[in-house]
């Protein structure tokens, strides 16, 4: 059984500490000694080191690449392209891991079990198998010693973010670290992920536009997740084939439903909008088409009050009501904001909500530019930096903010790649029509309870 061991953490830290201390040396040299360094070159070295490691640090790096100024721009740009190239577990190792999870007779519980990994996940690898009733399933088996790996990576992450915080005090990212830490530790528990997966099946029921794998409880443990196999192909590969507009619009409608229906109806967000976490299903005689949603390890349950604040922010932007926007930002967790800071944050919100305000069919954004979201966010941060220097105070980023920001930027990029055209305003208004915090509380608790999500997760803290 994999356990959180001091030896495992030390081994992981040895492999990552060179990269992180390299950041420390360069930041200290540039800030205190005036020594200019080649950040781009070092960022590439950092990517090379982390790319050879399985799981958490890669996921954290990808996450931080979408949070403006959590790390220097050069590092964020390189780490956004990071993909794990660590070798898969061999068959002998897989057999030992499966024995630890299901017992010595584990193979008898499957009619077939693929010896080669069919796919890689952030914390494990996926094998295709078949049950005795003929059902094809996917078995996600966690890599060994992952609790130790996560803790070692989080220590290195805290060091790196702390160094950068001392270099630039415009934003306080302590809550960002707390949020990342909590989500990563939760992701280690595959029984929790199975509950989230079931919950998404409940929330997205009633439409075949989005398919969610079904958990097989008797073959699921804390480190093994067995679920129905879902069909679909690569999003990027299909886009390279230049599908017709109708098909592009279909996938966009699926993405919109997969992420925003759970958020605005149940207060739940899928916090990892990575292109590998959904598959596209091309329309055929047996399938009307849509997407298949994968990987439910990073799930955030928000309080209805917070979602109410999100909706009030939309209304404030739509109506150009600054007082309502200020109140909404306070609901988000921003406190004691100056007028200039509010205006800077409002520019970010203007960009996010613009397509939801226009009551017309069109693309999610006017420019065919996949990086526009990040540039808008960076421009806002520059204004926050100037405000921070003027007032001598930092802006504390609420822990609810990173997943919302990441989902917005990630999904905006996907919609842009699709070149999809919808009336985004009407799709959004249908979601929030009749919203009340009391109604969301009832729906949220009912879905969480039916899915078997622990009671401690049924009331979100803001």
Secondary structure, 3 states (H helix, E strand, C coil): CCCCCHHHHHHHHHHHHHHHHHHHHHHHHHHHCCCCCCHHHHHHHHHHHHHCCCCHHHHHHHHHCCCCCCCCHHHHHHHCCCCCCCCCCCHHHHHHHHHHHHCCCHHHHCCEECCCCCEECCCEEEEEEECCCCCEEEEEEECCCHHHHHHHHHHHHHHHHHHHHHHCCCEECHHHHHHHHHHHHHHCCHHHHHHHHHHHHHHCCCCCCEEECCECHHHCCCCEEEEECCCCECHHHHHHCCCCHHHHHHHHHHHHHHHHHHHHHHCEEECCCCHHHEEEECCCCCCCCEEEECCCCCEEECCHHHHHHHHHHHHHHHCCCHHHHHHHHHHHCCCCCCHHHHHHHHHHHHHHHHHHHCCCCECCCCCCCCCHHHHHHHHHHHHHHHHHHHHCCCEECCCCHHHHHHHHHHHHHHHHHHCCCECHHHHHHHHHCCCCHHHHHHHHHHHHHHHCCCHHHCCCCC
